[in-house]
Amino acid sequence: MSGDTKDAAEGAPGNARMITGAFLAPLSFVALWLAPLPLEPAAHRLVALFAAVLIAWVTEVVSVAVTALMIGPALVALQITDAGTAFRYYADPLLFLFVGGFMLAEAMQRHGLDRRFANAVVALPFVRGSAWRTQAALVAAAVIVSMWISNTATCAMMLPILLGLPGLERPESRREKDPATGPLLALAYVCSTAGLGTLIGTPPNLITTRLLENAGVRIGFLEWMALGVPAALVLSFVAAAITLRRGGASSAPVSVQPMARAWTRGEKVTALAFVLAVIGWTAPAIAEVAGASFAEAMNDAMHPGAVAVLACLPLFLVPDPAKKNDEGEVPPVLPWSVAVRIDWGVILLFGGGISLGTQLERTGLAASIGRWVVEATGATDVWTLSAIACFATVVLSEVASNTAAANILVPLVIAIAQQLGVSPIPPALAVGVGASVGFMLPIATGPNAMVYATGRVPQTSMMRAGLFLDVACLVLVLVLLRLICPLMGWV
């Protein structure tokens, strides 16, 4: 799951970028506030706020989470909507899917369940003994893990294991090609693309489905996976195939981090909670496909957000003697003091973005922008619109967080689709999926920043590989949408 507010992984943006944002955000607000625009009063005030938020998110003059937190109060102060409406989306039901998912990820990391999985992969009989096969297996493991937990957390977990592989030692001379560059790029890229696999894999997935729900379209957990899993696998395979390089000719067995052979109680309870969550997320859709009479009632009772939080209950109830402290106190598998470490910034970003997107639709501003885009681009059909939407998202996600890109563009493309009288699903999905395609710059994603920070990935190498992958993945996303949307009845 993408802990995709990039602040923690990347540090603060450059001073020049922050100064630019501090100057342009208020300037754009005042200019649009005073401009004689042909809009209703609420929409006129909102366009000024929207421009300021957009600039603040892109330049990160303050944390993107801080900007998102300010959206609700600003909507009230500018009399765009009332307080009850502005703040309700900061407790949106789907938001709790993040809360539960993040807590499960914290428990996995606390008890080493994630490392046990990674070690199990690199210790497979057909993998050990080959440095290159181990690199490929480790990248494949990152794909599976990143479908369920933060892409940055997945990269952080796999990075030291990857750098410890034989054949990836740092070269003595800077003139020599670093054998770790390719594998590091592969790891960073697949950690981002694999998040497409499930609704909890990365925030733009949930943002897209939530805004589509506002437009009267509901996409469930398994329905998303019908698109997300093929997209994650195809894009991850292409990213790895392009970037992965042999890490040297060594055929020595690859060492793995030592782990206790027996599972601890913490690992068992965490695995149980994860299994319960997956069952809860998928059972309603399975019942619906099977034509069960209770499918509708199950769907209402087992909301993904409720399932995610309830699945965490064993983590807080079951004591873990292995973690007993010096005072003899036995904490639960996941103490609250650890659970609260989850990325609340993403939660705020989700809530603020949904609040802003809802007002874009309710005030008619999104429809007005949609009319302008239709006239400017000449888009007349759903697939041209989807291509434009995907391209714009890929470009924006290179300089802004993928969550911010989805918050900005999904409501706009839905409005444009409504203007054209076509299905809003393909263009909205083009944005949701395209938001995870950002490969060129270290600032584009947390994993990019992490591998760049090792000092073993030159920015020129990242830009060359990233540009090629941006183009390749943009085309692949559109092809997948053309193939899958008709099959799912989304056109």
Residue pairs with C-beta under 8 A, 6 or more apart in sequence:
1 98
1 101
1 102
1 105
1 148
1 149
1 150
1 151
1 195
1 200
1 201
1 202
1 203
2 150
2 151
2 152
2 192
2 195
2 201
2 202
2 203
2 204
2 346
2 402
2 403
2 436
2 445
2 446
3 9
3 102
3 150
3 151
3 152
3 153
3 343
3 346
3 446
4 150
4 151
4 152
4 202
4 203
4 204
4 346
4 401
4 402
4 403
4 445
4 446
5 63
5 64
5 65
5 343
5 345
5 346
5 349
5 401
5 403
6 60
6 64
6 401
6 443
6 445
6 446
6 449
7 60
7 63
7 64
7 65
7 345
8 152
8 343
8 345
8 446
9 152
9 446
9 447
9 449
9 450
10 442
10 443
10 446
10 449
12 18
12 60
13 59
13 60
13 443
17 59
17 60
18 59
18 60
18 61
20 59
21 55
21 56
21 58
21 59
21 60
21 61
22 61
24 55
24 59
25 52
25 55
25 56
25 59
25 61
26 52
28 48
28 51
28 52
28 55
29 48
29 49
29 51
29 52
30 48
32 44
32 47
32 48
32 51
33 44
33 45
33 48
37 44
37 47
39 47
39 364
39 365
39 368
40 363
40 364
42 79
42 80
42 81
42 363
43 363
43 364
43 365
43 368
45 78
45 79
45 80
46 75
46 78
46 80
46 359
46 360
46 363
46 365
47 365
49 71
49 74
49 75
49 78
49 80
49 356
50 356
50 360
50 365
53 67
53 71
53 356
54 408
55 61
56 62
56 64
56 67
57 64
57 67
57 400
57 401
57 404
57 407
57 408
58 396
58 399
58 400
58 404
63 345
64 345
64 349
64 400
64 401
64 403
64 404
65 344
65 345
65 346
65 348
65 349
67 352
68 348
68 349
68 350
68 351
68 352
68 353
68 407
69 348
69 352
70 352
71 86
71 352
71 353
71 355
71 356
72 83
72 86
72 87
72 89
72 90
72 351
72 352
72 355
73 86
75 81
75 85
75 86
75 355
75 356
75 359
76 82
76 83
76 86
80 86
80 359
80 363
81 359
81 362
85 358
86 355
86 359
87 355
88 355
89 351
89 352
89 354
89 355
89 358
90 348
90 351
90 352
90 355
91 351
92 210
92 350
92 351
92 354
93 303
93 305
93 306
94 206
94 209
94 210
94 304
94 305
94 350
95 305
95 347
95 350
95 351
96 305
96 306
96 308
96 309
97 199
97 200
97 206
97 304
97 305
97 308
98 200
98 203
98 206
98 308
98 346
98 347
98 350
99 305
99 308
99 309
99 342
99 347
100 277
100 305
100 307
100 308
100 309
100 310
100 311
100 312
101 148
101 149
101 200
101 277
101 308
102 150
102 342
102 343
102 346
103 312
103 315
103 334
103 339
103 342
104 148
104 149
104 270
104 273
104 274
104 277
104 308
104 311
104 312
104 315
105 148
105 149
105 150
105 153
105 342
106 334
106 338
106 339
106 341
106 342
107 113
107 266
107 269
107 270
107 273
107 312
107 315
107 333
107 334
108 114
108 149
108 270
108 274
109 153
109 157
110 266
110 334
110 338
111 264
111 266
111 267
111 270
111 333
112 259
112 267
113 267
113 270
113 271
114 145
114 149
114 153
114 154
114 157
115 157
115 257
115 259
116 259
116 263
116 267
117 141
117 144
117 145
118 138
118 141
118 145
118 157
118 158
118 161
119 161
119 256
119 257
119 259
121 127
121 137
121 138
121 140
121 141
122 128
122 134
122 137
122 138
122 141
122 161
122 254
122 256
123 256
124 137
126 133
127 133
127 134
127 137
127 254
128 134
128 253
128 254
129 251
129 252
129 253
129 254
130 251
131 165
131 166
131 167
131 168
131 246
131 247
131 248
131 249
131 250
131 251
131 252
131 254
132 167
132 246
132 247
134 165
134 254
135 162
135 165
135 168
135 183
135 186
135 244
135 246
135 247
136 240
136 244
138 158
138 161
138 162
138 165
138 187
139 183
139 186
139 187
139 190
139 240
139 244
141 158
142 154
142 155
142 158
142 187
142 190
142 191
142 194
143 190
143 193
143 194
143 232
143 233
143 236
144 194
145 154
145 157
145 158
145 194
146 154
146 190
146 191
146 192
146 194
146 195
146 197
146 201
147 194
147 195
147 197
147 198
147 201
147 229
147 232
148 198
148 200
148 201
148 274
150 343
150 446
151 191
151 192
151 194
151 195
151 201
151 202
151 445
151 446
151 447
152 191
152 445
152 446
152 447
152 450
154 191
154 194
154 447
155 187
155 188
155 191
155 446
155 447
155 450
155 451
156 450
158 187
158 191
159 184
159 187
159 450
159 451
159 454
161 256
161 257
162 168
162 180
162 183
162 184
162 187
163 180
163 184
163 454
164 255
165 183
165 247
165 254
166 247
166 248
166 250
166 252
166 254
167 179
167 246
167 247
167 248
167 249
167 250
168 179
168 180
168 183
168 247
168 248
169 179
169 248
170 178
170 180
170 456
171 177
171 178
171 179
178 456
179 245
179 246
179 247
179 248
180 247
180 454
180 456
180 457
181 245
181 456
181 457
181 458
181 461
182 243
182 244
182 245
183 243
183 244
183 245
183 247
184 451
184 454
184 456
184 457
185 243
185 451
185 457
185 461
185 462
185 465
186 239
186 240
186 243
186 244
187 447
187 451
188 445
188 447
188 448
188 450
188 451
188 457
189 236
189 239
189 240
189 243
189 439
189 447
189 469
190 236
190 239
190 240
191 445
191 447
192 202
192 402
192 436
192 437
192 438
192 439
192 445
192 447
192 448
193 231
193 232
193 235
193 236
193 239
193 436
193 437
193 473
194 201
194 232
194 236
195 201
195 202
195 205
195 232
195 436
196 202
196 205
196 228
196 231
196 232
196 235
196 433
196 436
197 225
197 228
197 229
197 231
197 232
197 233
198 205
198 221
198 224
198 225
198 228
198 229
199 205
199 206
199 209
199 221
199 224
199 225
199 228
199 281
199 304
200 206
200 308
201 228
201 232
202 402
202 435
202 436
203 346
203 349
203 350
203 402
203 403
203 406
204 402
204 403
204 405
204 406
204 431
204 432
204 435
204 436
205 224
205 228
205 432
206 350
207 350
207 353
207 354
207 357
207 403
207 406
207 407
207 410
207 432
208 406
208 410
208 428
208 429
208 431
208 432
209 218
209 219
209 224
209 432
210 354
211 354
211 357
211 410
211 411
211 414
211 428
212 218
212 219
212 410
212 414
212 424
212 425
212 428
213 219
214 357
214 358
214 361
214 414
215 361
215 414
215 418
215 424
217 424
217 425
219 425
220 284
220 285
220 299
221 281
221 282
221 284
221 285
221 304
222 282
222 285
222 286
222 289
223 285
223 488
226 484
226 487
226 488
227 429
227 433
227 480
227 481
227 484
227 485
227 488
228 433
230 480
230 484
231 433
231 476
231 477
231 480
234 476
234 480
235 436
235 437
235 473
235 476
235 477
238 469
238 472
238 473
238 476
239 439
239 469
239 473
242 465
242 468
242 469
242 472
243 465
243 469
263 271
264 320
264 322
265 318
265 320
265 321
265 322
265 333
266 320
266 322
266 323
266 333
269 314
269 315
269 318
269 320
269 333
270 315
270 333
270 334
272 314
273 311
273 312
273 313
273 314
273 315
274 311
276 310
276 311
276 314
277 307
277 308
277 311
277 312
280 302
280 304
280 307
280 308
280 310
280 311
281 304
281 307
281 308
283 298
283 302
284 295
284 298
284 299
284 302
287 294
287 295
287 298
287 299
288 295
288 296
288 299
292 298
312 334
312 339
314 333
315 332
315 333
315 334
315 339
316 332
316 333
316 334
316 336
316 339
317 332
318 332
318 333
319 330
319 331
319 332
319 333
320 330
320 331
320 332
320 333
321 330
323 330
323 331
324 330
324 331
325 331
346 403
349 401
349 403
349 404
349 407
350 403
352 407
353 403
353 404
353 406
353 407
354 407
356 407
356 411
357 407
357 410
357 411
358 411
359 365
360 366
360 369
360 411
360 412
360 415
361 367
361 411
361 414
361 415
366 411
366 412
366 414
366 415
367 415
367 418
367 419
369 412
369 415
369 416
370 412
370 415
370 416
370 417
370 418
370 419
371 419
373 379
373 388
373 412
373 416
374 380
374 416
374 419
374 420
377 384
377 388
379 385
379 388
379 416
379 420
380 420
381 420
381 422
382 417
382 420
382 422
382 423
382 426
382 427
382 491
383 426
383 478
383 482
385 413
385 416
385 417
385 420
385 422
385 426
385 427
386 426
386 427
386 429
386 430
386 478
386 481
387 430
387 478
389 409
389 413
389 427
389 428
389 430
389 431
389 434
390 430
390 431
390 433
390 434
390 474
390 477
390 478
391 434
391 474
392 409
392 431
393 405
393 406
393 409
393 430
393 431
393 434
393 435
393 437
394 434
394 437
394 438
394 470
394 473
394 474
396 405
396 408
396 409
397 405
397 434
397 435
397 436
397 437
397 438
397 444
398 438
398 440
398 441
398 443
398 444
398 470
399 441
399 443
399 444
400 408
402 435
402 436
402 438
402 445
403 435
405 431
405 435
406 431
406 432
406 435
409 431
410 428
410 431
410 432
413 424
413 427
413 428
413 430
413 431
414 424
414 427
414 428
416 427
417 423
417 424
417 427
417 428
418 424
423 485
423 490
423 491
425 485
425 490
425 491
426 481
426 485
426 490
426 491
429 481
429 485
429 490
430 477
430 478
430 481
433 477
433 480
433 481
434 474
434 477
437 469
437 470
437 473
437 474
437 477
438 444
438 445
438 448
438 466
438 470
439 448
439 462
439 465
439 466
439 467
439 469
439 470
439 473
440 462
440 463
440 466
440 467
440 470
441 448
441 459
441 462
441 463
441 466
442 448
442 449
442 452
442 453
442 459
442 462
443 449
444 466
448 462
451 457
452 459
452 462
484 490
485 491
